[in-house]
Amino acid sequence: MTRSTQEQEYSPLLSKYSKSTRDLIIIYLLSFMILLTLVAIGMTTFLNLLPSIKLGKEFIETSCLVKEHEINITQHYMGQECIKLNREIWWYPLLGQNSFYHNVVQHGNTSDSADDWEGYNNDGMDGEGSGVGITCYQGLFVVEYQLDAAYNNVLVHSNISGTWNSRLRWVDDYLVAFKV
């Protein structure tokens, strides 16, 4: 084999095209790769948003009337915090303690002082405990609300669970933020 035969055999793929044709091919390939990247980013973003969109459609905004307040009391074993009981509340894994405070308690709070809520997230072992454990408290709002016409104007009687805490005063404070 001669040198010119080897060069033809191993020449780059696009070398047989003119410079303007090669430039167009490169532009088309880059455009295609950019388009694929944008589609991948768009799909990833959309697929990550789908769960939150679905969750948002599950909640129906309505007004409710607080009929009464109740308090759940339970004894929790020493070495465990009351806040661990919050995992059993249906909304807590989705929204968390801070969301409850900012969206529920602050909404109903008639006080202008943030000091009234000092320690809302403090769930130390300083509750009213006995020798074997700690007493945990959870406020319940007994409510009544009416769904709109899309749901046949159904009147619903229900409980809205507050968060667990070792401080009875703190639970009382978030309950009275909404008057009966």
C-alpha distance (Angstrom), angle and dihedral (degrees) to the residues before:
residue distance angle dihedral
M1 . . .
T2 3.72 . .
R3 3.74 125.8 .
S4 3.83 94.0 -107.1
T5 3.81 90.6 52.5
Q6 3.81 90.3 52.1
E7 3.80 91.7 48.8
Q8 3.79 91.2 52.0
E9 3.77 91.5 46.6
Y10 3.81 94.1 50.6
S11 3.78 100.1 33.3
P12 3.83 118.1 129.1
L13 3.78 116.7 -87.8
L14 3.80 96.3 -113.7
S15 3.81 96.2 43.5
K16 3.78 93.0 92.8
Y17 3.85 89.6 63.9
S18 3.78 126.8 77.2
K19 3.81 118.7 -101.0
S20 3.82 94.0 -104.6
T21 3.82 91.6 49.8
R22 3.82 91.0 48.9
D23 3.80 90.2 50.5
L24 3.81 90.9 51.7
I25 3.81 92.1 48.7
I26 3.82 90.9 50.6
I27 3.81 91.4 47.8
Y28 3.83 91.2 50.2
L29 3.81 92.1 48.1
L30 3.82 93.0 48.3
S31 3.81 90.9 46.5
F32 3.80 90.3 50.6
M33 3.83 92.0 49.6
I34 3.81 91.6 48.1
L35 3.81 90.3 49.2
L36 3.82 91.2 50.3
T37 3.81 90.4 49.1
L38 3.81 91.9 50.7
V39 3.80 91.5 48.1
A40 3.82 90.5 49.7
I41 3.81 91.7 49.4
G42 3.81 90.9 46.7
M43 3.80 93.2 49.4
T44 3.79 92.7 46.7
T45 3.79 91.7 50.1
F46 3.79 92.6 45.9
L47 3.80 93.7 47.4
N48 3.79 90.2 50.1
L49 3.80 90.2 50.9
L50 3.80 95.8 48.6
P51 3.84 95.4 81.3
S52 3.80 92.3 51.2
I53 3.81 91.4 46.0
K54 3.79 89.6 51.3
L55 3.81 90.8 47.8
G56 3.79 91.3 50.2
K57 3.79 91.0 54.4
E58 3.81 90.9 53.2
F59 3.80 93.3 64.2
I60 3.77 120.8 75.3
E61 3.77 115.4 -160.6
T62 3.78 112.6 -133.8
S63 3.79 140.6 143.9
C64 3.76 119.6 -103.7
L65 3.77 136.9 -163.8
V66 3.81 116.1 -133.5
K67 3.81 105.1 -135.3
E68 3.81 98.4 -179.8
H69 3.78 145.4 -25.3
E70 3.78 125.8 -117.2
I71 3.78 133.1 -177.8
N72 3.79 125.8 -143.1
I73 3.79 113.8 -150.5
T74 3.78 125.0 -164.7
Q75 3.77 136.5 166.2
H76 3.80 113.4 -121.7
Y77 3.79 122.5 -162.2
M78 3.77 120.0 -101.3
G79 3.78 113.2 -92.3
Q80 3.80 93.7 32.7
E81 3.77 126.3 95.5
C82 3.79 126.2 -131.1
I83 3.79 89.8 -126.5
K84 3.82 88.9 73.4
L85 3.82 88.1 68.9
N86 3.81 88.7 64.0
R87 3.81 89.7 75.7
E88 3.80 87.1 73.0
I89 3.83 92.9 59.1
W90 3.81 108.5 98.0
W91 3.81 96.0 -131.0
Y92 3.81 99.6 39.0
P93 3.84 99.1 83.3
L94 3.82 88.3 51.0
L95 3.79 101.0 42.3
G96 3.81 109.9 13.9
Q97 3.80 134.6 -156.0
N98 3.80 97.0 -61.4
S99 3.79 92.5 53.2
F100 3.80 90.6 52.2
Y101 3.78 91.1 51.1
H102 3.81 97.1 44.8
N103 3.81 99.7 37.3
V104 3.80 101.7 34.1
V105 3.77 111.4 21.3
Q106 3.81 97.5 37.8
H107 3.82 90.1 44.9
G108 3.79 91.4 59.1
N109 3.79 97.9 32.6
T110 3.79 112.1 114.1
S111 3.79 92.8 -174.8
D112 3.79 119.8 95.3
S113 3.77 93.1 -153.5
A114 3.77 120.0 96.0
D115 3.82 86.8 -164.8
D116 3.81 88.5 75.5
W117 3.81 87.3 69.8
E118 3.78 97.5 44.6
G119 3.77 110.2 143.9
Y120 3.82 95.6 17.4
N121 3.78 89.4 141.7
N122 3.80 94.6 37.6
D123 3.76 108.7 105.6
G124 3.76 102.4 165.3
M125 3.76 126.8 156.3
D126 3.80 92.0 -93.8
G127 3.79 96.6 101.8
E128 3.76 125.3 116.9
G129 3.76 94.5 -72.7
S130 3.76 132.2 166.7
G131 3.77 124.9 -144.4
V132 3.82 93.1 -81.7
G133 3.75 103.0 44.1
I134 3.74 150.1 -25.9
T135 3.78 127.5 -78.9
C136 3.78 113.3 -122.3
Y137 3.80 125.6 -161.4
Q138 3.78 132.0 -158.2
G139 3.76 125.7 -174.5
L140 3.79 120.5 -138.5
F141 3.76 124.6 -161.7
V142 3.80 110.8 -150.1
V143 3.79 101.7 -150.5
E144 3.76 142.5 177.5
Y145 3.78 123.2 -155.2
Q146 3.76 138.5 162.9
L147 3.77 123.6 -130.9
D148 3.78 118.0 -138.4
A149 3.80 128.0 -101.8
A150 3.81 92.0 -83.7
Y151 3.82 85.3 68.1
N152 3.83 95.7 42.2
N153 3.83 93.3 -100.1
V154 3.80 90.5 -80.1
L155 3.81 115.6 -175.9
V156 3.81 109.1 -135.9
H157 3.81 127.4 -159.6
S158 3.79 111.2 -162.6
N159 3.80 148.7 143.4
I160 3.76 124.1 -112.6
S161 3.79 110.6 -153.9
G162 3.77 119.8 -137.0
T163 3.77 123.8 -158.3
W164 3.80 125.9 -78.8
N165 3.79 119.5 -110.1
S166 3.78 137.6 166.0
R167 3.82 90.5 -130.8
L168 3.79 113.0 83.8
R169 3.81 91.3 -168.5
W170 3.79 91.3 57.4
V171 3.81 91.5 51.3
D172 3.83 90.2 47.5
D173 3.80 89.2 50.4
Y174 3.79 94.6 54.9
L175 3.80 91.3 44.9
V176 3.81 94.3 53.9
A177 3.80 90.9 48.9
F178 3.80 82.9 83.6
K179 3.78 112.2 51.2
V180 3.80 121.0 -138.2
